[in-house]
């Protein structure tokens, strides 16, 4: 998929860990932004404070 098959075993592991870490960071930031934008509206719609 990313062409990491041509790398050696240890380099594949390093690249894969980097990809998973960057995906986790992107999801964390994206989810945090979504919660900031939509969160208050949802809480108010549900009758919260």
C-alpha positions in Angstrom: 0.0 0.0 0.0 2.7 2.4 0.9 5.6 0.5 -0.7 7.2 -0.5 2.6 7.4 -4.1 1.5 10.8 -3.3 -0.1 12.3 -2.3 3.2 14.1 -4.5 5.6 12.3 -6.1 8.5 13.3 -3.6 11.1 12.7 -0.6 8.9 9.2 -1.9 8.1 8.5 -2.0 11.8 9.8 1.5 12.3 7.8 2.9 9.3 4.7 1.0 10.4 4.9 2.3 14.0 5.4 5.8 12.6 2.3 5.5 10.4 0.2 4.2 13.2 1.4 7.0 15.5 0.7 9.7 13.0 -2.8 8.2 12.4 -3.5 8.2 16.1 -2.4 11.8 16.4 -4.6 12.9 13.5 -7.6 11.1 14.9 -7.0 12.7 18.4 -6.7 16.2 17.0 -9.7 15.7 14.6 -11.9 14.3 17.3 -10.9 17.1 19.7 -11.8 19.7 17.2 -15.1 18.0 16.4 -16.0 17.9 20.1 -15.2 21.6 20.5 -17.3 22.6 17.6 -20.3 20.3 18.0 -20.2 19.4 21.7 -21.9 22.5 23.2 -24.7 22.2 20.6 -25.3 18.6 21.4 -25.3 19.3 25.2 -27.8 22.1 24.8 -30.0 20.0 22.6 -30.1 17.2 25.2 -31.1 19.7 27.9 -27.7 20.1 29.6 -26.3 23.1 31.3 
